Amino acid sequence: MGLAAWPNAEILAKMAELIDAGKVQVFVNRTFPLEDANAAMVYRMQSKEPGKVVLTILDGSGK
């Protein structure tokens, strides 16, 4: 079970400060293109590996 927090301006400013200082790191376990969102959800539910599952969105230029 996770914890939920409702960010406010003060919390978001502190998070931005920590990110800018390089003190916050996110471990990305795996990425999926947006069109494979269902597969990403299945992977996340079945995986025991730590880290975030990220959906990538390409703009019209392929970036």
N, C-alpha and C positions, 0 to 999 in steps of 0.2 A: 504494500500500500504506500502510495506517495504522499507527500505533503503539498498542500496548495497554499500559495501566498498571493495576495492581491497587491501588485506593485503600485507605488505612488511615485510622485516626482522625486522625492528624496532617495528612495530605494533605487530608482532607475538611474539617477545621477551617480550614485555610489557604484553601481554596476558598471556604468560607462567608464568611470575613473579606474576601476580595477581592470577592465578589459584593455583600456588604453595603456595601462602600466604593464600589461603582459602577465598579470597575476591570475587570470582566469583562462583555463584551457578546456576545450571540449574535445572529447575523444569520439571521433566518428568511426563507427563500426563498419558501416556499409552505406552506399548511396544507390538510389534507384531513380530512373527518370519518372517524371510525374505520371506518365501513362501506365506505369507499373505500380501504382499506389497500392493496389490490392495485394500484389506479391510482396510489397514492402511490409504491409500490415501483417500478412501471414508470417513472414520472416521474423518480424519483431515479436509476435506472440509465441513463436516456437523456439526462438533463439535463447540460449542461456549466456551468450557472449555479452560482455559489458559494452557500453558505448551507445551512441545515438544512431538511429537510422534516418537518413536524410533524403528527401525528395528533391531532385534537381529540376529546375524549370529553365528551358532554353527560350531565348527570345528569337525573333524571326531571323537573326543573323547566324544562328547556330551556336551562340555563346551561352 
